[in-house]
Amino acid sequence: MAVTLFFVIIFLVITGFIVDQLISWLNHRSRFSDIPKLLAGVYTPERYGHYLDYKSVSYRFGLLLSWLSFAATLFMLFAGFVMVDDFVISVTDSPVLQALLFFGTIGLAADLLSTPFDVYDTFVIEQKFGFNKSTPAIYIGDKLKSWLLAAVIGGGLLSLIVWLYGQLGSSFWWLAWVAITVFSLFFSLFYSNLIVPLFNKQTPLEPGELRDKLNNLAERTGFSLTNIFVIDGSKRSTRANAYFTGFGSRRRIVLFDTLIGKQSSDQITAILAHEVGHYRKKHTIKTLIMSVIQSGIILYLFSVIVGNPVIYQAMGSSGQGFHLGLIVFFILYSPVSSVTSVLMNYISRRFEYQADRFAAENADPEAMISALKLITSDNLSDLTPHPWHVFLNYSHPPLKERIENILNERD
């Protein structure tokens, strides 16, 4: 039984890799398709050539990384995980410390091995195509802060869950679910106040034409826009963005300074109307509820198999470490995870359509369309993604579908 389970695990890993490679290849080939008339002019001829060069370089580099990651995963499955498991068992008898040391060792090793490739991507590829604004000092600082957050937040949650398992056995899952839900709520409320300031500076949007237009938008939509902040995204990248976070009195809209520097006040107003639409349609709360339900299902299913010695024997381990069981579970769960990911992406795309329609109703639809085109051009985003890639991976609809949705709403 253990041998059969091991081959099932290997089969799932190989199948997932092959599917990912096929979809990635189809999507890259689709980039060379004819541009739809509706998207004519998004790229100038020179910019379009720049886009194809960037995507070709990124595709080849991503192909290399995916093969290296695949080889590393197979190595870990055949020997690596058991080696680390034997090591942590020899160091301590505490299940909590074993789990922390196990995932800390693997996580740190994976991060150190991937760092040279990430440095090349950031300071060579992204630099060459005009995106990177980060410096080595900022990069190193971000890396150290990320390690610290992973240790404090990730390590804290992991410790709690392993401790609950030690106290309650397979019944641990519902208390772990409560803990993760409470953390998710807290994180949603205070992310911009506690986490973002570690990496970026946020300042309130100053009075002026843009602020006046946004205030007018607030009056029309009955939405308080007191918490509008500008983030210094330009210290790391030229890419523009805006996002909505939190809910209730803790809600906040954040604009990247790169967005303000490139878009007109009417375009930014339309983008903000889109973000307000997410709030008015309760997308943030709905997404949070779906995430909470999904985490509960995952924890319950894990509790069913975590005590089964077969999953540990399949990996060649003589023990029954919680940490190793977690690795096996997520590989076995990967087909279900793929299905739920597709479903969540589908729902997310529906939400984006609804927010776009809200923006078209409460702001200038032409400004919204021009803003989306400009963001696409600035970020060198795909105009003709492959339908299967969209279906499996896109949380936002492709540009053509978004524009058609806005135009249909206007008509």
C-alpha positions as CSV (number, residue, x, y, z in Angstrom):
1,M,0.0,0.0,0.0
2,A,2.8,2.4,0.9
3,V,4.6,1.7,-2.4
4,T,1.4,2.3,-4.3
5,L,0.8,5.6,-2.5
6,F,4.3,6.7,-3.3
7,F,3.9,6.1,-7.0
8,V,0.5,8.0,-6.8
9,I,2.4,10.9,-5.4
10,I,5.0,10.8,-8.1
11,F,2.3,10.5,-10.8
12,L,0.5,13.6,-9.4
13,V,3.7,15.7,-9.4
14,I,4.7,14.6,-12.9
15,T,1.2,15.1,-14.3
16,G,0.9,18.5,-12.7
17,F,4.2,19.5,-14.2
18,I,3.3,18.3,-17.7
19,V,0.0,20.1,-17.7
20,D,1.6,23.4,-16.5
21,Q,4.3,23.1,-19.2
22,L,1.6,22.5,-21.9
23,I,-0.5,25.4,-20.8
24,S,2.5,27.7,-20.6
25,W,3.6,26.7,-24.1
26,L,0.1,27.2,-25.5
27,N,-0.1,30.6,-23.9
28,H,3.3,31.7,-25.2
29,R,2.4,30.6,-28.7
30,S,-0.9,32.5,-28.5
31,R,1.0,35.8,-27.9
32,F,1.9,35.8,-31.6
33,S,-1.8,35.7,-32.7
34,D,-3.4,38.6,-34.5
35,I,-4.5,41.4,-32.3
36,P,-8.3,41.9,-32.1
37,K,-9.5,45.1,-33.7
38,L,-10.9,46.2,-30.3
39,L,-7.4,46.3,-29.0
40,A,-5.7,48.0,-31.9
41,G,-3.5,50.8,-30.7
42,V,-2.9,49.5,-27.2
43,Y,0.7,48.9,-28.3
44,T,2.6,51.1,-30.7
45,P,4.5,48.9,-33.2
46,E,7.8,49.6,-31.3
47,R,6.1,48.8,-27.9
48,Y,4.6,45.7,-29.3
49,G,8.0,44.4,-30.4
50,H,9.3,45.3,-26.9
51,Y,6.4,43.3,-25.5
52,L,7.2,40.2,-27.6
53,D,10.8,40.3,-26.7
54,Y,10.0,40.6,-23.0
55,K,7.6,37.7,-23.0
56,S,9.9,35.5,-25.0
57,V,12.8,36.2,-22.6
58,S,10.5,35.6,-19.6
59,Y,9.1,32.4,-21.0
60,R,12.5,30.9,-21.6
61,F,13.7,31.9,-18.2
62,G,10.5,30.6,-16.6
63,L,11.0,27.3,-18.5
64,L,14.4,26.9,-17.0
65,L,13.2,27.6,-13.5
66,S,10.2,25.2,-13.8
67,W,12.5,22.4,-14.9
68,L,14.9,23.0,-12.0
69,S,12.0,23.2,-9.6
70,F,10.6,20.0,-10.9
71,A,14.0,18.2,-10.6
72,A,14.3,19.6,-7.0
73,T,10.8,18.4,-6.1
74,L,11.6,14.8,-7.4
75,F,14.8,14.8,-5.4
76,M,13.0,15.8,-2.2
77,L,10.4,13.2,-2.7
78,F,12.8,10.4,-3.3
79,A,15.3,11.3,-0.6
80,G,15.3,15.0,0.5
81,F,12.2,15.1,2.7
82,V,13.2,11.9,4.6
83,M,16.8,13.3,5.1
84,V,15.5,16.5,6.6
85,D,12.9,14.5,8.7
86,D,15.6,12.3,10.1
87,F,17.7,15.3,10.9
88,V,15.0,17.2,12.8
89,I,14.0,14.0,14.7
90,S,17.7,13.6,15.8
91,V,17.8,17.2,17.0
92,T,14.6,17.4,19.2
93,D,11.8,15.3,20.5
94,S,9.3,18.2,20.4
95,P,6.8,17.9,17.6
96,V,6.5,21.7,17.5
97,L,10.2,22.3,17.2
98,Q,10.5,19.4,14.7
99,A,7.9,21.1,12.4
100,L,9.5,24.5,12.8
101,L,13.0,23.1,12.0
102,F,11.7,21.0,9.2
103,F,9.9,23.8,7.3
104,G,12.5,26.3,8.3
105,T,15.3,24.2,6.8
106,I,13.5,23.5,3.6
107,G,12.2,27.0,3.2
108,L,15.5,28.7,3.8
109,A,17.3,26.2,1.5
110,A,14.8,26.8,-1.2
111,D,15.0,30.5,-0.9
112,L,18.8,30.6,-0.9
113,L,18.9,28.4,-4.0
114,S,16.3,30.5,-5.8
115,T,17.8,33.8,-4.9
116,P,20.5,33.9,-7.7
117,F,17.7,33.3,-10.3
118,D,15.5,36.0,-8.6
119,V,18.4,38.4,-8.7
120,Y,18.9,37.8,-12.4
121,D,15.2,38.2,-13.1
122,T,15.1,41.5,-11.1
123,F,18.3,43.1,-12.0
124,V,18.8,41.8,-15.5
125,I,15.5,40.9,-17.2
126,E,13.2,43.4,-15.4
127,Q,16.0,46.1,-15.6
128,K,16.5,45.5,-19.3
129,F,12.8,46.0,-20.1
130,G,12.4,49.1,-17.9
131,F,10.5,47.7,-14.9
132,N,13.0,47.4,-12.1
133,K,13.7,50.4,-9.8
134,S,14.9,48.4,-6.8
135,T,18.5,48.7,-5.5
136,P,20.6,45.9,-4.0
137,A,20.1,47.5,-0.6
138,I,16.3,47.5,-1.0
139,Y,16.3,43.9,-2.3
140,I,18.4,42.6,0.6
141,G,16.2,44.5,3.1
142,D,13.0,43.1,1.6
143,K,14.6,39.6,1.8
144,L,15.5,39.9,5.4
145,K,12.0,41.4,6.3
146,S,10.3,38.6,4.4
147,W,12.3,36.0,6.4
148,L,11.4,37.7,9.7
149,L,7.7,37.8,8.8
150,A,7.7,34.1,7.7
151,A,9.4,33.2,11.0
152,V,7.0,35.2,13.2
153,I,3.7,34.8,11.4
154,G,4.2,31.4,9.6
155,G,6.1,29.9,12.5
156,G,3.6,31.1,15.0
157,L,0.6,29.7,13.2
158,L,2.4,26.4,12.5
159,S,3.4,26.1,16.1
160,L,-0.2,26.6,17.3
161,I,-1.6,24.1,14.8
162,V,1.0,21.4,15.7
163,W,0.4,22.0,19.4
164,L,-3.3,21.6,18.9
165,Y,-2.8,18.4,17.1
166,G,-0.6,17.1,19.9
167,Q,-3.3,18.0,22.5
168,L,-6.4,16.9,20.5
169,G,-5.3,14.4,17.9
170,S,-7.5,14.3,14.8
171,S,-10.0,16.6,16.5
172,F,-7.5,19.5,16.2
173,W,-8.9,20.7,12.9
174,W,-11.8,22.8,14.1
175,L,-9.8,24.8,16.7
176,A,-7.1,25.2,14.0
177,W,-9.8,26.4,11.7
178,V,-11.0,29.0,14.3
179,A,-7.4,30.2,14.8
180,I,-6.7,30.6,11.0
181,T,-10.1,32.4,10.6
182,V,-9.3,34.8,13.3
183,F,-5.9,35.5,11.9
184,S,-7.4,36.0,8.4
185,L,-9.8,38.6,9.7
186,F,-7.1,40.3,11.6
187,F,-4.8,40.3,8.6
188,S,-7.5,41.7,6.3
189,L,-8.2,44.5,8.8
190,F,-4.6,45.5,9.6
191,Y,-2.5,44.5,6.6
192,S,-2.1,48.0,5.4
193,N,-1.3,49.3,8.9
194,L,1.1,46.6,10.0
195,I,2.7,44.8,7.1
196,V,2.8,47.4,4.2
197,P,4.8,50.0,6.3
198,L,7.6,47.5,6.6
199,F,8.2,47.7,2.9
200,N,6.6,50.9,1.6
201,K,5.6,54.4,2.7
202,Q,1.9,55.3,2.5
203,T,0.8,58.9,2.6
204,P,-2.8,60.3,2.4
205,L,-3.8,61.6,-1.0
206,E,-3.2,65.4,-1.1
207,P,-6.0,67.9,-1.9
208,G,-6.3,68.9,-5.5
209,E,-8.2,68.1,-8.7
210,L,-7.9,64.4,-8.3
211,R,-9.0,64.5,-4.7
212,D,-12.0,66.7,-5.7
213,K,-13.1,64.2,-8.4
214,L,-12.8,61.3,-6.0
215,N,-14.8,63.2,-3.4
216,N,-17.5,63.7,-6.1
217,L,-17.4,60.0,-6.8
218,A,-17.8,59.3,-3.1
219,E,-20.9,61.5,-3.0
220,R,-22.5,59.8,-6.1
221,T,-21.8,56.3,-4.7
222,G,-22.4,56.9,-1.0
223,F,-19.0,55.6,-0.2
224,S,-16.6,57.2,2.3
225,L,-13.3,57.9,0.6
226,T,-11.5,59.4,3.6
227,N,-8.9,56.6,3.7
228,I,-7.2,57.1,0.3
229,F,-3.4,56.6,0.4
230,V,-0.6,56.8,-2.1
231,I,2.1,54.2,-1.9
232,D,5.7,54.6,-3.1
233,G,5.7,51.7,-5.5
234,S,8.1,53.5,-7.8
235,K,11.0,52.7,-5.4
236,R,10.9,49.1,-6.7
237,S,9.1,49.0,-10.0
238,T,7.5,51.2,-12.8
239,R,4.4,49.0,-12.8
240,A,1.2,50.7,-11.8
241,N,-1.5,49.4,-9.6
242,A,-4.3,50.1,-7.1
243,Y,-6.0,48.0,-4.6
244,F,-8.7,47.9,-1.9
245,T,-8.1,46.3,1.5
246,G,-10.0,45.8,4.7
247,F,-13.7,46.3,5.4
248,G,-15.9,48.4,7.7
249,S,-14.2,51.3,9.3
250,R,-10.8,49.7,8.4
251,R,-11.3,49.8,4.7
252,R,-8.6,51.6,2.7
253,I,-7.9,52.3,-1.0
254,V,-4.3,52.4,-2.0
255,L,-3.0,54.0,-5.2
256,F,0.5,53.4,-6.5
257,D,2.4,56.6,-7.2
258,T,3.3,55.2,-10.6
259,L,-0.4,55.1,-11.4
260,I,-0.9,58.8,-10.5
261,G,2.2,59.7,-12.5
262,K,0.8,58.0,-15.7
263,Q,-3.0,58.3,-15.6
264,S,-5.2,61.3,-15.8
265,S,-7.6,62.3,-13.0
266,D,-10.6,61.0,-15.0
267,Q,-8.8,57.6,-15.5
268,I,-7.9,57.3,-11.9
269,T,-11.4,58.2,-10.9
270,A,-12.7,55.4,-13.1
271,I,-10.2,53.0,-11.5
272,L,-11.3,54.0,-8.0
273,A,-14.9,53.5,-9.1
274,H,-14.0,49.9,-9.9
275,E,-12.5,49.5,-6.5
276,V,-15.6,51.0,-4.9
277,G,-17.6,48.5,-6.9
278,H,-15.8,45.7,-5.2
279,Y,-16.8,47.1,-1.9
280,R,-20.4,47.8,-2.9
281,K,-20.8,44.3,-4.3
282,K,-19.3,42.9,-1.1
283,H,-16.7,41.0,-3.0
284,T,-14.1,41.4,-0.3
285,I,-16.3,39.8,2.3
286,K,-17.5,37.1,-0.1
287,T,-13.9,36.2,-1.0
288,L,-13.0,36.0,2.7
289,I,-15.9,33.7,3.5
290,M,-15.0,31.4,0.6
291,S,-11.4,31.3,1.8
292,V,-12.5,30.4,5.3
293,I,-14.8,27.6,4.1
294,Q,-12.0,26.3,1.9
295,S,-9.5,26.3,4.8
296,G,-12.0,24.4,7.0
297,I,-12.4,21.7,4.4
298,I,-8.7,21.4,3.9
299,L,-8.1,21.1,7.7
300,Y,-10.8,18.5,8.1
301,L,-9.5,16.3,5.2
302,F,-6.0,16.6,6.6
303,S,-7.2,15.5,10.0
304,V,-8.7,12.3,8.4
305,I,-5.3,11.1,7.0
306,V,-2.7,12.7,9.3
307,G,-2.7,9.7,11.7
308,N,-2.5,7.1,9.0
309,P,1.0,5.4,9.1
310,V,0.8,4.5,5.4
311,I,1.4,8.1,4.3
312,Y,4.7,8.2,6.3
313,Q,5.8,4.8,5.1
314,A,5.2,5.9,1.6
315,M,7.9,8.5,2.1
316,G,10.3,6.0,3.7
317,S,9.9,7.5,7.2
318,S,9.8,5.4,10.4
319,G,8.1,8.2,12.3
320,Q,4.8,10.0,12.0
321,G,5.9,13.6,12.0
322,F,3.1,16.1,11.5
323,H,5.3,18.1,9.2
324,L,5.9,15.2,6.8
325,G,2.2,14.3,6.8
326,L,1.4,17.9,5.8
327,I,3.8,17.6,2.7
328,V,2.2,14.3,1.6
329,F,-1.4,15.7,2.1
330,F,-0.9,18.7,0.0
331,I,0.5,16.7,-2.9
332,L,-2.5,14.3,-2.7
333,Y,-4.8,17.2,-2.4
334,S,-3.4,18.9,-5.5
335,P,-6.1,17.7,-7.9
336,V,-8.8,19.0,-5.6
337,S,-6.8,22.2,-5.1
338,S,-6.6,22.7,-8.9
339,V,-10.4,22.4,-9.2
340,T,-11.0,24.8,-6.4
341,S,-8.5,27.2,-7.9
342,V,-10.3,27.2,-11.2
343,L,-13.6,27.8,-9.4
344,M,-12.2,30.6,-7.4
345,N,-10.6,32.2,-10.4
346,Y,-13.9,32.0,-12.3
347,I,-15.7,33.7,-9.4
348,S,-13.0,36.3,-9.2
349,R,-13.4,37.1,-12.9
350,R,-17.2,37.4,-12.4
351,F,-16.4,39.9,-9.6
352,E,-14.2,41.9,-11.9
353,Y,-16.9,42.1,-14.5
354,Q,-19.3,43.4,-11.8
355,A,-16.8,46.0,-10.6
356,D,-16.2,47.1,-14.1
357,R,-19.9,47.6,-14.7
358,F,-20.2,49.6,-11.5
359,A,-17.3,51.8,-12.7
360,A,-19.0,52.3,-16.1
361,E,-22.2,53.4,-14.4
362,N,-20.6,55.7,-11.9
363,A,-17.6,57.1,-13.8
364,D,-16.6,57.8,-17.4
365,P,-16.6,54.4,-19.2
366,E,-14.2,55.7,-21.9
367,A,-11.8,56.8,-19.2
368,M,-12.0,53.3,-17.7
369,I,-11.3,51.7,-21.0
370,S,-8.3,54.0,-21.7
371,A,-7.0,53.4,-18.2
372,L,-7.1,49.6,-18.7
373,K,-5.3,50.0,-22.1
374,L,-2.6,52.2,-20.6
375,I,-2.0,49.8,-17.7
376,T,-1.8,46.9,-20.1
377,S,0.8,48.7,-22.3
378,D,2.8,49.9,-19.3
379,N,3.0,46.4,-17.8
380,L,3.5,44.7,-21.1
381,S,0.6,42.4,-20.4
382,D,-0.9,39.9,-22.9
383,L,-3.5,40.9,-25.4
384,T,-4.2,37.4,-26.7
385,P,-3.8,34.9,-23.9
386,H,-4.8,31.3,-24.6
387,P,-8.3,30.4,-23.5
388,W,-7.1,27.5,-21.4
389,H,-4.5,29.6,-19.7
390,V,-7.2,32.2,-18.8
391,F,-9.6,29.4,-17.6
392,L,-7.0,27.9,-15.3
393,N,-5.0,30.8,-14.1
394,Y,-6.6,34.2,-14.7
395,S,-8.2,35.9,-11.7
396,H,-9.0,38.9,-13.9
397,P,-10.7,38.7,-17.3
398,P,-8.5,39.4,-20.4
399,L,-8.5,43.0,-21.6
400,K,-10.7,42.4,-24.6
401,E,-13.4,40.8,-22.5
402,R,-13.3,43.6,-20.0
403,I,-13.7,46.3,-22.6
404,E,-16.5,44.4,-24.3
405,N,-18.2,44.1,-20.9
406,I,-17.9,47.9,-20.3
407,L,-19.1,48.8,-23.8
408,N,-22.1,46.5,-23.5
409,E,-23.0,48.1,-20.2
410,R,-22.8,51.5,-21.7
411,D,-25.0,50.5,-24.7
